[in-house]
Amino acid sequence: MKISRNVAGSLVIAGLVLFGGYKAAAMMNESAQLTVAKDQCKRFAQERKVFTDAKPVDAWTKHDGRFAVVVLIQSEPFEQKLCVQSHYSLSIVSRLEEPFWY
């Protein structure tokens, strides 16, 4: 069976549109996940009295988006800690574990 150029071109364009839509949805989902993780980590650090005034400054996903890593800082005295959020837990990691998350 022969496929005409028009049909083949249409299939390629449809595939590209579907792939582009998938990637756009994935990026929006990741952005929303990082925004929520920043707020939850800030609240968690203040509730646990890790920081009196925590400020999230950076965030990224790790291990195919299963974990959101948030850098929290406190300006006076300057301290920095990593907060890791997964689907099941939220924690402030120890200094020994920090290199694993960067």
N, C-alpha and C positions, 0 to 999 in steps of 0.2 A: 504494500500500500504506500502510495506516495502522498506526502503532505506538501501543500503549496507553500510558497514563500509567505503569503499573507497570513496563513494559519500559524505557521511556525513563528513568525514575528509577533503575532498576537499572543501566543503562548509564552514567549519570552517576556513580553511586556507585562502580562498578567502575573507571571512569577516574580518579576522584580517589584511590582506594586505590592504583592502579598508579603514579600520579604521585608520591604521597607516599612509596611504597616506593623509587622511583627517587631522589628527593631525599635520603632518609635514607641510602641506600647511598652516594651521592655525597659526603655530608658525612662519613660514616665513613671513606671512602677518603681524603678530603682531610686529615682529622685524623691518620690513620695516616701519610700522606705527610709531613706536617709533623713528626711525632715522629721518623721515620727521618731526615729532613733535618737536624734539630737535632743528633742524635747523630753523623751523618756529617760535618757541618761542624765540630763541636767536635774530632773526631778528626783531620780534615784540617788544621785550623789548628795543632794541636799537633804533628803529624808534620812539617809544613812550617816549624815554628818561627816562625810568625806571632805566636802567643801562647804563653806558657808555661802559663798557666792560663785557658783560654777558657771562657766561660759563655754559653750561648744564652739570650737574654732575650725575644725576640719572633720570630715567624715568620708568614708569609702566603704565599699563592699569587699568581702573576701570570700574565697572558696565558692565561686560561682553564685554569689549573692545570698548564700545561706547565713552569712554573718554581716552585720553592720558594725563598723568600728568607728568610734567617735573620740576625738581628742578633746578633753576637758581641761580648762586652765582656770587658775585662780590668780588674780594679779597681786594681792597682798597677803602673805608673802607669796612670791611666784612659785607655783607648783603646777605640774602637768600630770595627768593620769589618762589611761585609756579605758574606755567603757566599751564592752562588746555585747551586742544584742543579737540573739538568734530567735527563731520562732518559739523557743521554749524557755529561754532564760535571759537574764540581764545581769551583768557583773562588771565590777571594776577589776581589771587584771593586775597581777603583781608585777613588780619590776623585772622579775626573772622571766615572765611570760611575754613581756612587751616586744622583744625582737621578733617573735613568731607572728605578731599581728601587723608589723610594719611591712 
